[in-house]
Amino acid sequence: MSDITRMTPEAFCGFLRERNITRFYLIWNDERQQVVPSHPELQPLAALLQEDARDFDRHEGVFVQLGPETGTLQGAFVHRTCRGQAAGGVRFWTYDTVEDYLRDGLRLARGMTLKNALAGLWWGGGKGVMARGTGADASDPGVRRRIYEEYGELMTGLNGCYVTAEDVGTSVEDMAAIFSRTRFTTCIPASLGGSGNPSVPTARGVVRGMEAALAHLGLGSLAGKSVAIQGLGHVGEPLVGFLCERGVGRIVGSDIEPACAERLRAAYPGLDLEVRIVERGDCSLFAEPVDILSPNATGAVLGEKTIPHIAAKIVCGAANNQLEDPESDDRRLQERGILYMPDFLVNRMGIVNCADEQSGRIEPDPVFERHLGDDWENSIYNLSLQVLAEAERSGATPHRIALELAEERSMEHHPLQGHRSKRIIQGVARSGWAGGASLDEV
C-alpha cells in the first residue's frame, strides 16, 4: 500500500471510495494510550498522529466524511473538551497532501483550546477543515450550498461534541446553509438570529493586542506608527479601518486577491496605504521596515526561513498558529529582539462573538465589550500586559507564558457539565457512525 499520508486529498478520496469508506474517525484511547482508527486500512493515519510530537496533543477525536452527494473531504477536529463543547470555525482551503490536511486541523483545534481558555469561555477547542479540489465543483452556487449543508449534517451526526462557526474560505451565507441542517453552529446571519461574520470583532481585539505591546515597550500609542498587514481579507480589511481611526501613519499590506487593493484605496483615500498583490505563501512583506508586523492570512508563517527577515519590533496578528515550530520559533523571535504577541492571546474576539451569540444578543453587549476594555483583568489588553510582564521577569517568551496559563485553564472542567463532550465522542464512535468497527471492537 502506498503511503496514504503523502497522497493528495483528491487521491485519498479515491482511496476511500475504492474501499467503501465514506466516514472514518481517529480517536485517542486513554486506556491504551494510543490513537485508534475506525478502519484498519487507515492505520497509517493513526501512526502519523501517534508518532507526532509537534501537532498531535492527544486530540480527543478526528471525524472525517466524504460529502454524501458532493464527495468533498470534510473533517471535524476535536482537541480538548474539559471546559465544554469544542468550538471553532470551519475552513475551506487547499492542501497538497493528506498529512497537510490533518496537521492543519490538529493545529487549529489545539489553538482554539488555548484561545477559548484564555478568553475565559466555557468551551473546548475544535476546528472544521474541508479540502478544496475534492468532490464536486464548489464554484457552482448550488453545489457550494450543498457542500455546507453536508457539513451541517456532519455536525448533527456528531451529537454536539463540536460547535462550528465561520473561518477562512467560508462566508455568512455558507453558515446559513450549515444552520439549515444543524443547531450546532454559530456565525449565522442576523436575519436568522445570529451575529454574522466574526472577523470585525477579531480585528478589534488584535488592535488591543498591538496597543498592549506598544505600552509594554514604552512606545506610546498607535498614532503615527507603521504597520505591515499580511492578508487583507475578512480580518485584515477591517483592521486597516481600526488602525486608520487610531491615526496610524502608514500601512503596507499584501494579499492574493487583486480586488482588495482597489477596495481599500477607495475606502481610505487619505491614508498612506500600499497594497501588494502576491502569490499564496509569499512572505516578502515581512522584510518591510515597520513598527508592527501583523500576520492575518494562514498559519505557520513564522519560522526558520522567515524570522531572520522580519524588520518590525512587534509581531501581532489574527492568523492562527503563526509559529511554524512552537517549540523553537518563539525563542528565535526573542533572540532577534522581536516582541511576539501569541495569536491565541490577542485574536479571541471572533470566538467571544460566537459565545455571546449562543447566549442571546444584546446591543451593546457589556459582556462582549469588557474583553476590549481596560477595566477587566482578563481583557485582551490587561491579560497581554500580565503575560508580557511575567515573560520579562522570568526570561521566558510571551508565547511560553501564555501557553502555560492556557493549558492550565483548559484542564478545568465545565462547572455544570463536566467533561461531557468526551463521553459524546466515545458514544459516537461506539454507535457505528463510521460504518467500520466500533470503538470497543478495535
C-alpha positions as CSV (number, residue, x, y, z in Angstrom):
1,M,0.0,0.0,0.0
2,S,1.3,3.4,-0.9
3,D,1.8,5.9,1.9
4,I,-1.7,7.5,2.2
5,T,-0.4,10.4,4.3
6,R,1.5,11.7,1.2
7,M,-1.5,11.3,-1.1
8,T,-3.2,14.4,-2.4
9,P,-6.6,14.9,-0.8
10,E,-8.2,14.1,-4.1
11,A,-6.3,10.8,-4.5
12,F,-7.1,10.0,-0.9
13,C,-10.8,10.4,-1.6
14,G,-10.4,7.9,-4.4
15,F,-8.6,5.5,-2.0
16,L,-11.5,5.8,0.4
17,R,-14.2,5.2,-2.3
18,E,-12.3,2.1,-3.5
19,R,-12.7,0.6,0.0
20,N,-16.3,1.8,0.5
21,I,-15.2,4.1,3.4
22,T,-17.4,7.2,3.5
23,R,-16.7,8.1,7.1
24,F,-13.9,7.4,9.5
25,Y,-12.5,8.5,12.8
26,L,-9.2,8.6,14.7
27,I,-9.8,8.7,18.4
28,W,-7.4,8.9,21.4
29,N,-7.8,5.9,23.7
30,D,-6.8,6.8,27.3
31,E,-6.6,3.2,28.4
32,R,-4.4,2.0,25.6
33,Q,-2.6,5.4,25.3
34,Q,-2.8,5.2,21.5
35,V,-4.7,6.6,18.5
36,V,-7.5,4.2,17.4
37,P,-8.7,4.3,13.8
38,S,-12.2,3.2,12.7
39,H,-10.8,1.1,9.8
40,P,-7.6,-1.0,9.7
41,E,-6.8,0.5,6.3
42,L,-6.3,3.8,8.0
43,Q,-3.7,2.7,10.5
44,P,-1.0,4.8,8.7
45,L,-3.0,7.9,9.7
46,A,-3.2,6.8,13.3
47,A,0.5,6.1,13.2
48,L,1.2,9.6,11.9
49,L,-0.6,11.1,14.8
50,Q,0.8,8.7,17.3
51,E,4.4,9.4,16.4
52,D,4.0,13.2,16.1
53,A,5.2,15.3,19.0
54,R,4.5,18.7,17.4
55,D,0.9,18.9,16.2
56,F,-0.8,16.0,17.9
57,D,-1.6,16.5,21.5
58,R,-3.9,13.6,22.5
59,H,-6.7,15.1,20.5
60,E,-9.9,13.5,21.7
61,G,-11.3,12.8,18.2
62,V,-10.9,13.4,14.5
63,F,-14.1,12.7,12.4
64,V,-13.9,12.8,8.6
65,Q,-16.5,12.1,5.9
66,L,-16.9,12.3,2.1
67,G,-19.9,14.5,1.4
68,P,-22.7,12.1,0.5
69,E,-23.6,13.9,-2.7
70,T,-20.7,16.3,-3.4
71,G,-17.8,13.9,-2.4
72,T,-16.0,16.8,-0.6
73,L,-13.5,15.8,2.1
74,Q,-14.9,17.2,5.3
75,G,-13.5,16.9,8.8
76,A,-14.1,17.9,12.4
77,F,-11.1,18.0,14.7
78,V,-11.7,18.0,18.4
79,H,-8.8,18.7,20.8
80,R,-9.8,19.1,24.4
81,T,-13.3,19.5,25.8
82,C,-12.7,19.7,29.6
83,R,-14.3,23.2,29.5
84,G,-17.2,22.3,27.3
85,Q,-18.2,21.6,23.7
86,A,-15.4,22.0,21.2
87,A,-15.8,25.3,19.3
88,G,-14.1,26.8,16.3
89,G,-14.7,27.7,12.7
90,V,-14.8,25.6,9.5
91,R,-12.1,26.3,7.0
92,F,-12.4,25.6,3.2
93,W,-8.9,25.5,2.0
94,T,-6.4,23.9,-0.4
95,Y,-3.9,21.2,0.8
96,D,-1.1,19.5,-1.0
97,T,-1.2,16.2,1.0
98,V,-3.4,14.3,3.4
99,E,-0.7,15.0,6.1
100,D,-1.0,18.8,5.4
101,Y,-4.8,18.5,5.8
102,L,-4.6,16.6,9.1
103,R,-1.9,18.8,10.5
104,D,-3.8,21.9,9.8
105,G,-6.9,20.6,11.6
106,L,-4.9,19.4,14.6
107,R,-3.0,22.7,15.0
108,L,-6.2,24.8,14.6
109,A,-8.2,22.7,17.0
110,R,-5.5,22.9,19.7
111,G,-5.2,26.7,19.1
112,M,-8.9,27.0,19.8
113,T,-8.5,25.2,23.1
114,L,-5.8,27.7,24.1
115,K,-7.8,30.7,22.8
116,N,-11.1,29.7,24.5
117,A,-9.3,29.0,27.8
118,L,-7.5,32.4,27.9
119,A,-10.8,34.1,27.0
120,G,-12.5,32.5,30.0
121,L,-15.1,30.8,27.8
122,W,-16.7,27.5,28.8
123,W,-15.8,25.9,25.5
124,G,-13.2,23.5,24.4
125,G,-11.1,23.5,21.2
126,G,-12.2,22.3,17.9
127,K,-11.9,23.1,14.2
128,G,-13.5,22.1,10.9
129,V,-11.5,21.6,7.8
130,M,-12.8,20.9,4.2
131,A,-10.4,20.3,1.3
132,R,-10.9,22.4,-1.8
133,G,-10.5,20.4,-5.1
134,T,-12.1,17.3,-3.7
135,G,-15.5,16.3,-4.9
136,A,-17.9,18.4,-6.9
137,D,-17.1,21.9,-8.3
138,A,-17.6,24.4,-5.4
139,S,-17.7,27.3,-7.8
140,D,-21.2,26.4,-8.7
141,P,-23.5,28.2,-6.1
142,G,-25.9,25.2,-5.8
143,V,-23.0,22.8,-5.3
144,R,-21.4,25.1,-2.7
145,R,-24.6,25.3,-0.7
146,R,-24.9,21.5,-0.7
147,I,-21.3,21.2,0.5
148,Y,-22.1,23.3,3.5
149,E,-25.4,21.5,4.1
150,E,-23.5,18.3,4.2
151,Y,-21.1,19.8,6.7
152,G,-24.1,20.8,8.9
153,E,-25.3,17.2,8.6
154,L,-21.9,16.1,9.8
155,M,-22.3,18.4,12.9
156,T,-25.7,16.9,13.7
157,G,-24.2,13.3,13.4
158,L,-21.6,14.2,16.0
159,N,-24.2,14.9,18.6
160,G,-22.9,18.3,19.6
161,C,-19.4,17.5,20.7
162,Y,-18.2,20.2,18.3
163,V,-19.9,23.5,17.5
164,T,-18.8,25.1,14.2
165,A,-18.5,28.7,13.0
166,E,-17.1,30.8,10.2
167,D,-13.4,30.6,9.2
168,V,-11.1,31.1,6.2
169,G,-12.9,30.3,2.9
170,T,-16.4,30.3,4.5
171,S,-19.0,33.1,4.4
172,V,-22.1,34.0,6.4
173,E,-24.2,32.6,3.5
174,D,-22.3,29.3,3.9
175,M,-23.1,29.3,7.6
176,A,-26.8,29.7,6.8
177,A,-26.5,26.5,4.7
178,I,-24.9,24.7,7.7
179,F,-27.6,26.1,10.0
180,S,-30.3,24.6,7.8
181,R,-29.0,21.1,8.8
182,T,-27.9,21.5,12.4
183,R,-28.3,23.6,15.5
184,F,-24.6,23.1,16.4
185,T,-23.3,26.2,14.8
186,T,-22.8,30.0,15.3
187,C,-22.0,32.9,13.0
188,I,-25.3,32.5,11.2
189,P,-26.9,35.6,9.6
190,A,-28.6,38.2,11.7
191,S,-31.8,37.5,9.8
192,L,-31.8,34.1,11.4
193,G,-30.9,35.3,14.9
194,G,-27.2,35.1,14.6
195,S,-24.2,37.5,14.8
196,G,-22.9,37.1,11.3
197,N,-19.2,37.5,10.4
198,P,-16.9,37.4,13.4
199,S,-14.0,39.0,11.6
200,V,-14.7,42.6,12.6
201,P,-14.6,41.7,16.3
202,T,-11.4,39.8,15.8
203,A,-9.7,42.8,14.2
204,R,-10.8,45.0,17.2
205,G,-9.1,42.5,19.5
206,V,-5.8,42.5,17.5
207,V,-5.7,46.3,17.8
208,R,-5.9,46.0,21.6
209,G,-3.0,43.5,21.5
210,M,-0.9,45.9,19.5
211,E,-1.6,48.6,22.0
212,A,-0.6,46.4,24.9
213,A,2.7,45.6,23.1
214,L,3.5,49.2,22.5
215,A,2.7,50.1,26.1
216,H,4.9,47.4,27.4
217,L,7.8,48.6,25.3
218,G,7.1,52.3,26.3
219,L,6.5,53.2,22.6
220,G,3.3,55.2,23.2
221,S,0.1,54.8,21.1
222,L,-0.6,53.6,17.5
223,A,-0.7,57.2,16.3
224,G,2.0,57.7,13.7
225,K,3.2,54.1,13.7
226,S,3.7,52.0,10.6
227,V,2.1,48.6,10.2
228,A,2.6,45.8,7.7
229,I,-0.5,43.6,7.3
230,Q,-0.2,40.2,5.6
231,G,-3.7,39.2,4.4
232,L,-6.3,41.9,3.7
233,G,-9.4,39.7,3.8
234,H,-12.1,39.2,6.4
235,V,-9.9,40.4,9.3
236,G,-7.2,42.4,7.5
237,E,-9.6,44.8,5.8
238,P,-11.5,45.9,9.0
239,L,-8.1,46.0,10.7
240,V,-7.0,48.7,8.3
241,G,-10.1,50.8,9.3
242,F,-9.5,50.5,13.0
243,L,-5.8,51.4,12.6
244,C,-6.8,54.4,10.5
245,E,-9.2,55.5,13.3
246,R,-6.2,55.4,15.7
247,G,-4.1,57.6,13.5
248,V,-1.6,55.1,12.1
249,G,0.9,56.8,9.9
250,R,1.5,54.2,7.2
251,I,0.1,50.8,6.3
252,V,1.6,48.4,3.7
253,G,-0.3,45.2,3.0
254,S,-0.2,42.1,0.9
255,D,-2.9,39.8,-0.4
256,I,-3.6,37.2,-3.1
257,E,-6.8,38.9,-4.2
258,P,-6.3,41.8,-6.7
259,A,-9.7,43.3,-6.0
260,C,-8.8,44.1,-2.4
261,A,-6.3,46.8,-3.5
262,E,-8.9,49.0,-5.2
263,R,-11.5,48.4,-2.5
264,L,-9.2,49.6,0.3
265,R,-7.8,52.6,-1.7
266,A,-11.4,53.7,-2.3
267,A,-12.4,53.2,1.4
268,Y,-9.4,55.1,2.8
269,P,-8.3,57.7,0.2
270,G,-6.3,59.9,2.7
271,L,-4.3,57.0,4.3
272,D,-0.7,56.3,3.3
273,L,-1.6,52.8,2.1
274,E,0.3,50.5,-0.2
275,V,-1.2,47.1,-1.3
276,R,0.9,44.4,-2.9
277,I,-0.7,41.5,-4.7
278,V,1.3,38.3,-4.1
279,E,1.2,34.6,-4.7
280,R,-0.2,32.2,-2.0
281,G,2.5,31.7,0.7
282,D,4.5,34.8,-0.2
283,C,6.1,36.3,3.0
284,S,8.2,39.0,1.4
285,L,6.2,41.6,3.3
286,F,8.0,40.5,6.5
287,A,11.1,42.4,5.5
288,E,9.3,45.7,5.4
289,P,10.8,48.2,7.9
290,V,7.7,49.0,10.0
291,D,6.9,49.2,13.7
292,I,4.4,46.3,13.7
293,L,4.0,43.2,11.5
294,S,0.5,41.7,11.5
295,P,0.0,38.2,10.0
296,N,-3.6,37.8,9.2
297,A,-3.6,35.1,6.5
298,T,-2.8,31.4,7.2
299,G,-0.6,29.9,9.9
300,A,2.9,28.6,10.2
301,V,4.4,31.7,8.7
302,L,6.9,32.5,11.4
303,G,9.7,30.0,11.1
304,E,13.4,29.4,10.4
305,K,13.2,30.9,6.9
306,T,11.1,34.0,7.6
307,I,12.1,35.2,11.1
308,P,15.6,36.3,10.1
309,H,14.0,38.8,7.6
310,I,11.5,40.4,10.0
311,A,12.2,44.1,10.4
312,A,9.4,45.0,12.8
313,K,9.8,45.4,16.6
314,I,6.4,43.8,17.2
315,V,4.5,40.9,15.6
316,C,0.8,40.9,16.4
317,G,-1.9,39.4,14.1
318,A,-5.0,37.4,13.9
319,A,-3.8,34.4,11.9
320,N,-4.0,31.2,13.9
321,N,-0.9,29.1,14.7
322,Q,1.6,31.6,13.4
323,L,4.7,29.8,14.7
324,E,5.8,27.0,12.4
325,D,7.5,25.2,15.3
326,P,6.1,26.5,18.6
327,E,9.0,24.7,20.5
328,S,11.7,26.9,19.0
329,D,10.3,29.8,16.8
330,D,9.2,31.9,19.8
331,R,12.8,31.8,21.1
332,R,14.1,32.7,17.6
333,L,11.9,35.8,17.7
334,Q,13.0,36.7,21.2
335,E,16.7,36.4,20.3
336,R,16.2,38.9,17.5
337,G,14.6,41.4,19.9
338,I,11.2,41.0,18.3
339,L,8.2,41.1,20.7
340,Y,5.8,38.3,19.6
341,M,2.2,38.5,20.8
342,P,0.8,35.0,20.8
343,D,-2.1,34.7,18.4
344,F,-4.3,32.8,20.9
345,L,-3.8,35.7,23.3
346,V,-5.0,38.5,21.1
347,N,-7.3,37.0,18.4
348,R,-10.1,35.8,20.8
349,M,-12.9,38.2,19.8
350,G,-14.3,36.1,17.0
351,I,-15.0,33.2,19.2
352,V,-16.2,35.5,22.0
353,N,-18.7,36.9,19.5
354,C,-19.8,33.3,18.8
355,A,-20.1,32.5,22.5
356,D,-22.3,35.6,23.0
357,E,-24.4,34.7,20.0
358,Q,-25.2,31.3,21.6
359,S,-26.3,33.0,24.8
360,G,-28.6,35.6,23.1
361,R,-27.9,39.1,21.7
362,I,-27.7,42.4,23.4
363,E,-26.8,45.7,21.7
364,P,-24.4,46.9,23.0
365,D,-23.2,43.8,24.9
366,P,-21.3,44.6,28.1
367,V,-20.0,41.0,28.4
368,F,-18.5,41.3,24.9
369,E,-17.1,44.8,25.4
370,R,-15.3,44.0,28.6
371,H,-12.9,41.8,26.6
372,L,-11.9,45.0,24.7
373,G,-11.7,47.4,27.6
374,D,-9.2,48.4,30.3
375,D,-11.1,47.5,33.5
376,W,-11.5,43.7,33.5
377,E,-8.3,41.9,34.5
378,N,-8.9,39.2,31.8
379,S,-9.4,41.7,28.9
380,I,-7.1,41.3,25.9
381,Y,-5.2,44.4,26.9
382,N,-4.7,43.6,30.6
383,L,-4.0,39.9,30.2
384,S,-1.5,40.8,27.5
385,L,0.3,43.2,29.9
386,Q,0.3,40.5,32.6
387,V,1.8,37.9,30.2
388,L,4.5,40.4,28.9
389,A,5.4,41.4,32.5
390,E,5.8,37.8,33.6
391,A,7.9,36.9,30.5
392,E,10.2,39.9,31.2
393,R,10.5,38.9,34.8
394,S,11.2,35.2,34.2
395,G,13.1,35.4,30.9
396,A,10.6,33.1,29.2
397,T,9.0,34.0,26.0
398,P,5.5,35.5,26.0
399,H,4.4,32.5,24.0
400,R,5.6,30.2,26.7
401,I,3.9,32.1,29.5
402,A,0.6,32.4,27.6
403,L,0.8,28.7,26.7
404,E,1.3,27.6,30.3
405,L,-1.6,29.7,31.5
406,A,-3.9,28.5,28.7
407,E,-3.0,24.8,29.3
408,E,-3.7,25.2,33.0
409,R,-7.1,26.8,32.4
410,S,-8.0,24.3,29.6
411,M,-7.9,21.4,32.1
412,E,-10.7,23.0,34.2
413,H,-14.0,21.1,33.9
414,H,-17.2,22.8,32.9
415,P,-18.9,23.7,36.2
416,L,-22.2,22.2,35.2
417,Q,-21.5,19.6,32.5
418,G,-18.1,18.3,33.5
419,H,-16.2,16.6,30.7
420,R,-19.5,15.7,28.8
421,S,-18.2,16.1,25.2
422,K,-15.6,13.4,25.7
423,R,-18.4,11.0,26.5
424,I,-20.3,12.2,23.5
425,I,-17.2,11.4,21.3
426,Q,-16.9,7.9,22.7
427,G,-20.7,7.4,22.2
428,V,-20.4,8.4,18.5
429,A,-17.5,6.0,18.0
430,R,-19.4,3.1,19.6
431,S,-22.5,3.8,17.6
432,G,-21.1,2.6,14.4
433,W,-21.1,6.1,12.9
434,A,-18.1,5.4,10.7
435,G,-19.5,2.1,9.4
436,G,-16.4,0.2,10.5
437,A,-15.7,-1.4,13.8
438,S,-17.0,0.3,16.9
439,L,-14.6,1.7,19.4
440,D,-15.0,-1.3,21.7
441,E,-14.0,-3.6,18.8
442,V,-10.8,-2.1,17.6
